[in-house]
Amino acid sequence: MMVRPATPADLPTIEAIENAVFDGDRLSRRSLRYFLTVKTSLMLVLASSDHIRGYSLIGFRKGSLKARLYSIALDPAEHGRGLGRFLLHASERAAKAHGADFMRLEVRIDNAAAIALYEKNGYRVFDRIEDYYEDGGEALRFQKPLPPDGN
């Protein structure tokens, strides 16, 4: 397994994963293409043998020490193998390499698996947002300080 920056050739697979994983609030193909090209974001893919198994999208703001994990998703066939943790850690290292000292993210309040992943990996809730998702669902906001060595 390796994590690398996404390329335009990866877009169809990333879009397929996005559509398979999320019921709502999906990123459109146009948005995904945009995030592949702007300097304020970094899209990573988790791949093995030229097969993409997941992706993450990290956003940056100029002058900010906080990165935002905008999206992270695995092909549903890959769940339960520790690959989410692997991709999360790679995303944290990439954010640190881009100058971030903190990673922030939002997650649906009813997404128990994602919440457990984030909590097990040092993320702590600092806010709750009502009516965050397009269906009116609530979100929890998490944050984690990124250690100097990127782990």
Secondary structure, 3 states (H helix, E strand, C coil): CEEEECCHHHHHHHHHHHHHHCCCCCCCHHHHHHHHHCCCEEEEEEEECCEEEEEEEEEECCCCCEEEEEEEEECHHHCCCCHHHHHHHHHHHHHHHCCCCEEEEEEECCCHHHHHHHHHCCCEEEEEECCCCCCCCCEEEEEEECCCCCC
